[in-house]
Amino acid sequence: MSNNPDGYGSNFTIDFEDIVHLIMVDVDLQRESIGSQLLVHSGKELSGHGATTLHVETFEINNQAVNFYKKNDCILTRKQKEQGLNINRLLFENATRHNDDDCHI
């Protein structure tokens, strides 16, 4: 159960163009497929605006995000050194596919 008074927590994505810039799932609600549902929702939104490939990015040290994207069929396409920091930024992508029922990313 979430500590949020409404019981649902604060779950959202920030996406535009063809990039999901942020996925946030209330810590009390993680591991309940909410993040995967949000990723699918973002894929639908972005494909509705003409995107054919969904991009997500994270830092290499964020093992939880890296594993989440891999679990959701995202493929690592680029690894770049972050300027001024001693860490790598990873870019993943997944082509959107359309059918009558859903848009899977």
C-alpha positions in Angstrom: 0.0 0.0 0.0 1.3 3.4 -0.9 2.0 6.1 1.7 0.2 8.5 -0.6 -3.2 9.5 0.9 -5.1 8.4 -2.3 -3.5 4.9 -2.1 -2.2 5.0 -5.6 1.1 6.8 -5.3 2.6 9.2 -7.8 3.2 7.3 -11.0 4.0 9.2 -14.3 6.1 9.5 -17.3 7.6 12.5 -19.1 8.0 11.9 -22.8 8.2 14.0 -26.0 9.4 13.5 -29.5 10.6 9.9 -29.4 12.1 9.8 -26.0 10.8 8.8 -22.6 12.8 11.1 -20.4 11.5 9.9 -17.0 9.4 7.1 -15.6 8.4 7.4 -11.9 6.6 4.8 -9.9 5.9 5.2 -6.2 8.4 3.1 -4.3 5.6 1.3 -2.5 4.1 0.2 -5.9 7.2 -1.0 -7.7 7.3 -4.5 -9.0 3.5 -4.4 -9.8 4.0 -3.9 -13.6 3.1 -0.2 -13.3 6.3 0.9 -14.9 5.8 -1.5 -17.8 2.3 -0.2 -18.2 3.6 3.4 -18.2 6.2 2.5 -20.8 3.5 1.0 -23.0 1.3 4.1 -22.5 4.2 6.3 -23.5 4.8 4.2 -26.6 1.1 4.7 -27.6 1.3 8.4 -27.0 4.5 8.8 -29.0 3.5 6.6 -31.8 0.3 8.6 -32.1 2.5 11.6 -32.8 4.4 9.8 -35.5 7.3 8.2 -33.6 8.3 4.8 -34.9 11.0 4.1 -32.4 10.9 4.7 -28.7 14.1 5.8 -26.9 14.8 5.7 -23.2 18.0 6.6 -21.5 19.6 6.2 -18.1 23.0 6.1 -16.5 24.9 2.9 -16.5 25.1 2.9 -12.7 21.3 2.7 -12.4 21.1 -1.1 -12.5 17.4 -1.0 -11.6 16.5 1.1 -14.7 18.9 -0.9 -17.0 17.3 -4.2 -15.9 13.8 -2.7 -16.3 14.5 -1.6 -19.9 16.0 -4.9 -20.8 13.1 -6.8 -19.3 10.8 -4.6 -21.5 12.6 -5.6 -24.7 14.6 -2.4 -25.1 17.9 -2.8 -26.8 21.1 -0.9 -25.9 22.0 1.2 -28.9 24.5 3.7 -27.5 26.8 4.2 -24.6 28.4 7.6 -24.1 30.6 9.2 -21.5 28.8 11.9 -19.7 30.8 15.1 -19.9 32.2 16.2 -16.6 31.2 13.1 -14.8 32.8 9.7 -14.4 29.7 7.8 -15.6 28.2 6.5 -18.9 24.8 7.4 -20.3 23.0 4.5 -22.0 20.5 4.9 -24.8 18.0 2.1 -25.4 15.4 1.8 -28.1 12.5 -0.3 -29.0 10.5 0.0 -32.3 6.8 0.5 -31.8 4.5 -2.0 -33.4 0.8 -1.5 -34.1 -2.1 -3.9 -34.0 -5.8 -3.6 -33.4 -5.6 -4.0 -29.6 -2.4 -2.4 -28.4 0.8 -0.7 -29.2 3.7 -2.7 -27.7 7.0 -1.0 -27.4 
